[in-house]
Structure formats: structure tokens, C-alpha cells
Amino acid sequence: VTLVEVDRFGGLSRKGTFTPPCDSDFYSWPNPAFSPKGDIGYAPSFANQMIFSLDGAGELISSRRLPGKPWSLRLSPDGKLLAVSLKQSVAVLRVSESGDFSLITTLPSSSQIGWDDVAFNDQGTYLYAASNECETRASLCFLANGAVVTYDLQGKELDRVSTGGSALSLSRSSTGQLAVIAASNRLALIEPRVR
């Protein structure tokens, strides 16, 4: 993970680099994230089921093994919660001001096997998750029957809407709408009923 500083004119300079311990690595397009203040960075390691927190110079603050392989992560707007898509579940962790983690809950897995991305509502009280079922053809798994699911932080399902295809790369706008890439080159826009 390379941390790049941006000056007020848009100039870039490399500030620090974090290399994970020898028993882990970054691949499968992990997405790093920053705390709201920008003083702590977070990075998932898919290969060994780990998540790392880093300071502004790229030094390790904390690490934690997760109950699955982390695919993507999102911080709540206040930076106190971290939701991590684990492909077959979603872990919700509490984040301290110093960057330490504690696991709050793991969202229950159902017939949905692919949890691609997650997002929080404004208050950080609900979690939206893009999930998919696996359709097996010729021994290969294809994502199908995608949905965006709303959960409370105890893992209770509150709402669900089909995307009409697979559900990938979930994003949330500043006005609360959700956008998710669906199959067949489509973008699905969703207005959550539970905010």
C-alpha cells in the first residue's frame, strides 16, 4: 500500500509505503480506505483473511484476522464502524480512534454466496450489502440473482431489492441513493426504503 500526499495545488508526493508481513499479500483488487480525518488507512488482505490499519507514514497500527477472505471494505460516515465484505458473509467491526479493531457481528449467510460490496447509511445504523447467488454451469460458478439487502447492525434483514442481474460495486450517493453495477452492462439505481 502506497500513501500519497496531495498538496493544495493538486501536487502529489509519495509519503509512505506499507508492505504486509511475509505471510500475507494484497491481490484480488482490494480497496483501501481512510478514516474521516485521513490519519489512518485500512487495507484488506484477501490471501490470508487479514485487515490492517496504518498510520500516515505507512507504519502498521493494528491487524486482525477475519472469519473469511476480505473483498472490499467501507467505513461508516463517523469512522467508528468498518464493514468488510468477506465474499460469503459481511463482518462489522468497531474501530477505535487509535485504529484498533473489535468484531461486533458477522451478517448471517443465506443462500447468497457472493457478497461483493457494502455501504452504510448516513447515521451508520444500517448496512447495505450487494449479494449474489451462485449459478453453476459446467462446474463453474456464475453470479446470478443479485440483490441489495438492508441490514441493521445486529444482522437482521430489513429490506431486499433485486437488481435484475448480478450485483457488483455498490456505491452510495450523498443523497442516499444506491448505485450498483448489474449484469449485461447495466447500472441499477436504488432508493432505499429503510434509511
N, C-alpha and C positions, 0 to 999 in steps of 0.2 A: 504494500500500500504506500503510495507516494502522496504526501501532503504538499499542496501548492498554495502559496500565499498570493493573494490578489491585492495590489495597491489601489488607491482611489482613482487612478487613471486607467485601470484595467491591466496593468503590467503584471506579469507572472514571474514568480521565483520559487524554486524548489526549497521547501522548508525542512522536510524530514522524510525519511523512508522507514517503514516498518517491515521487517522480514519475519514471518511467523517461525515458531520453533521448528526444529528439524523433522518432527513427526507430523507436520501439517503443511498444507499449501492452499493457495487460492486458485480455484478454477470454477468452471460452470457459470461464469458471469455473475459473481457475487456483487451486490450493490452495497458500497459503504455508505454511511450516513454520519451526520454531525449533530451534536447536541444543539439546542436553540442558541446558546451563547457562542457556539463554534469552538469551544475549548476542548471538546472530547470527540474523538471519532470512533465509530463502531464498524467492525468488518466481520462478516461470517466466513467460516472455512468449511465448505461443503464436504471436503475429503475426509475430515476427521471429526465432524459434528461439534465444532467449536465456534465460539463467538469471542471476539477480542475488543477491548476498549483501549484507546491510545490517547496520549496527550498531544498537544500541538506540535511537538517535535518528533512524533512518531515513536515515542517510548511506550512500552506496554504498561497499562494501568492494571488491567484485570483480564481474566479469561474464564470461560465457563464451558463445560461440556454440556451439550443439549441432548434431548431424547430422540433426536433424528437429525438428518442432514439439512442444514440451513440453506435455503434458496434465496430468499430476499428478506429484508427487514425494514421496519418503519418505526419511527419514534412518534409518540403522542405529541400533540402541539405544545404541551408544557415540558416535554422532555423527561417525564418521570416514568413512562412505560415504554417498553420496547416489544413489538410484536414480530415474531420470526416465523416465516413460512418454512415448514420442515418437510414439504412435499406430501407427507401423509398425515400431518397434523399441524397445528399452529401453537407455538409456545408464547405465552405472555409473561414478560419479566419486568420486575420493578428495577429501576435504575437509580442509584444514589447520586448525589451531587459530585461525588468523587469518581464515579464511573464504575462502581461495583454492581453486580447483578444478583437478583434473587428471583427464582422461578415462582410465579403466582399460580398459573394454571396451564394446562395443555388442553386446547379445544378438542372435544371428542371427535374421533374419526368415525365416519359412517361408511356408506358405500362409496363416497367420494374418495378417490385415492390421490388426486393431484391437487395440492394447494399451491397455487402459483404465486400469489401476491396478496398483500394485506394493506389496509388503511384504517385510520382512526377517524371518528367524528371530531368536531371542534373541541368538545369538552374532554375527550379521551375516555368517555364512558361506554362507547360501543366500538366494535371492531367489525370491519367489512372484509370478507375473505373471498377471493376468486377461487373456485374449486371446480374440479372436473372428474368425470368418471372415466374409467379405462375401458375402451372397446378393443377387444383382442381379435386381430386378424393375422393369420399366418404366423402365429406365435409372437407378434409384435403388438405393443400397446399403443393405441392412438387415443388422444384426449377427445372426449365427446361429452355431450350433455352438460355443458358448462353452466355455472350459476354463480351469482354473487349472493353471499349469505351474510346476514347481520347477526352478530353475537353480542351478548353482554360479557362483562369481564369474568363471570363465573362459568362461561362456556355454554350458556343457554341460547339456543337458536331462537331468534326473534322474527326474522323475515327471510325470504328467499325469492329470487327472481332469476328466470332462465335468460341466458344471453343468446340463445338460438344457435349455439355452436360451442367451441371451446372457450375458455375464459383465461386470458393471459394479461399480464402487465396492467394491473389495476391502479388507477390514479384518482385522486380526489381534488376537485376544484375548490377555490376559496369560498364559493357559494354553496358548497355541499354536494354538488352533483358528482357522480362517479362515472368514470370512463374506463372501459375495458376492451382490449382487443379480442374480437371474436373470430371464429373460423371464417374462411372464404373472404379474406381481405375486408373485414368489416370492423367498424368501431361502434360499440354499443354504449349509449349514454343512458344513465340510470339516475332517477330521482329517488333517493331513499325515503321510505315511509317512516322509518324509525330514525330519528336524529338525536 
